[in-house]
Amino acid sequence: MSFKVRISQADRTIDVPTGATILEAALDAGISYPFGCQSGNCGACKSHLANGEVMMEGYSEFALSDEEKERGLILACRAVPWGECEVAWLEEDDLIVHPRRVLACNVVGLDDATHDIKRVRLEIVSGGPFDFSAGQFASVTFDGCPPRDYSMANLPGDPILEFHIRRTAGGATSLHVAERLKVGDRVRVEGPFGVAHLREAHRGPIIAVAGGSGMAPIKAIVERALQKNLPQHIYCYFGVRSERDLYLHDHFTALTAKHKNLHFIPVLSDGDGMTHRCGLVHEAVAADFDEVDGCKAYLAGPPVMVEAATQLFEHRGMRRIDIHADAFYTAAEMASANRKTGAEL
């Protein structure tokens, strides 16, 4: 018995015998799959699991962290398929690694981005420097609250960290930020984490799709691309419910006036169609793009939006390795997902 595994870069589907690893079968099939130790210790064969399930045999946490595993990365040398799968080894631009830091920070800025989103600015007091790639996130702990993951909205290298925190029903941390956080409070920040960061070596069009506070990492990605003078067109879609949920509109309008390759498209699901486009944000993307070959997509926001946009891009033929997604789960959603997660990916 065997399972079929598609290997994206090789554009081939191979048969992996029961109990064999993906790397073993790929090498036997003559595919030049990147590898090193073949024992789960070096990370050279780290790959995206685009579809399917695998069982991971023993490996070093230095080769594959728990955070990477949770976000769909595997080691091909330790991955035994449990059914049909699709994998893609990491490209050079995927392999950026920044030192993980634990920072002590002070709140130096706090304002309302919208009626339910706070913009929090933190000054690093100790533990730096804090290097990250645009689109990554950190674990943030406010006094008396459990740690929560929030994406950096600022550019890498900025001395002030910026987070956009939306108040959620039953969310202890978001309630604290909305009602009790004040300038001068001490905050713990650990990171960076995440693989949905800007691929700076890519030169094809960028389609960035944000929903709600998912604008935080998308803002960082777009601004970093402009800072690096990337030459391709950048299409930034921002999906919100109504006019009162729309923020940073003037900021992006100013950027589009300065950078002719940037296109900013707000989409309101409950809009009247008078000032902005109406409907679901992924539907607006679908209306604008028949062809996505050569593009990269960056998605951040509610899971239902991220899933719908991912399905759209895959249906239009975009490779799964070119879709970099960060779904913003609430604490309740994360707890439910963790209860359903076992040893398999």
C-alpha positions, 0 to 999 in steps of 0.5 A: 500500500502507498499514498500519493504525495504531490511535490510542488516544486518538482511538479510531480506526484509520487507514491510513498510506501506505507511507513516510508517518509516523504524524503525517502520516497522523493529521493528514490524517485530521483527528485532533488529534494533539499536535505541534510542529516536525514534524522530530524536534526538539521531542518534542511528538509523543512517543508510546507504541508499544503494538504493532507496529514502526516505523522511526524517521527522523532525530531529535534525542536531546534530543527522544527519548533512547536510554533512552526509545526502549528503553522503547517511546517514539517520535516520531510525526513520525519514525515510519514503520510497518512493519506494523499498529501501535497508538500513544498520545500522551503525556498531560500526566501522562506528561511529567514530566522530571527533571534527570539527575544523576550522584551520588557516594554512600556506603553508609550502610545494608546489611541482608538483606531476604530470603535473596537480596535486600539492602537498600542505603541510600545517602547522597548526598555530591555531585551532588544534588539528586536529583529523581525520580518514584516508580517510576523507576530509576537506573544504579548503579555499585559499585566494580569492577563494571559499571553496573546499573539498580535502582529507587529504593524510597524516596520522592522527596525522601528524603535517603537512596536505597534499592535492593533488589538480588537476587542472580542466578546469574552476576551480578557486581554482585549477587555484589559486593553480596551478599558484598563491599559494606560500609558506607562504600563509595563508589557512583556513581548516575546518573539518574533513568530510566524511564517506569513512574512514578506518575501522580499526577493519575489518580484511578481505582483503582490496581493495583500488582503486584510480583514479588520485588525488583520490590517496590522501585518498587512500594513507592515508588509506593504510599507516594507515593500515600499521601503525596499523599493520593490518594483512590482504592483502591490494591491492592498484590499481592506475588508471591513463591515462598515464605514466605522470599521475602516481605519488608516484610509488617509494613510494608505491614500497618501501612500498611493499618491506617492507610490504609483505601484500601490493600489489601495481598495477598501471593501465594505460588506455593509456599505452603500456603494457610494464611496467604497466598493461593497461586498465580501473582500475576497469577492472583490479580489475575484472580480479584479483578478482572472489570472494570478500566475506569478503573484504572491498573496498575503492574507490576515484577518478572520479565519473565514475570510482567510479561508475564503481568500485561500480557496479563491487563489487556489481555484485561480491556480496560485500555488499553495506555497505562494499563499502566506496566510495568518488567520486571527483566531480569538482565544475561544477559537484557539482553545477549540482548535487546540482540543482538536489537534493531536499528533497529526498535522 
